[in-house]
Amino acid sequence: SASAYSKSSAAAIMGDLSRYFLDKSQPLENVGIQATMKTLTHYIHQHYKERLTLDELSKHTYLSKT
């Protein structure tokens, strides 16, 4: 179903982003990533039924999609 697809896509995006930021050499609190991840998590939670893209997520969190 579309809802199951959206949930799995949101979970995959969150997993990718978590791995990306956790692999960085600087502590999360030093670069403000914790607040950004909270914003991102909230946005995904509110819009998980929609088709989420990196473009859309980057617009709402001011993160580069690259």
Residue pairs with C-beta under 8 A, 6 or more apart in sequence:
2 49
3 49
6 48
6 49
6 50
6 51
6 52
7 48
9 51
9 52
10 44
10 48
10 52
13 44
13 52
13 54
13 57
14 40
14 41
14 44
17 37
17 40
18 37
21 28
21 33
21 37
22 28
24 31
24 33
28 34
28 37
36 61
36 62
36 63
39 60
39 61
40 57
40 60
40 61
40 63
43 57
43 60
43 61
44 52
44 57
54 65
55 65
57 63
57 65
58 64
58 65
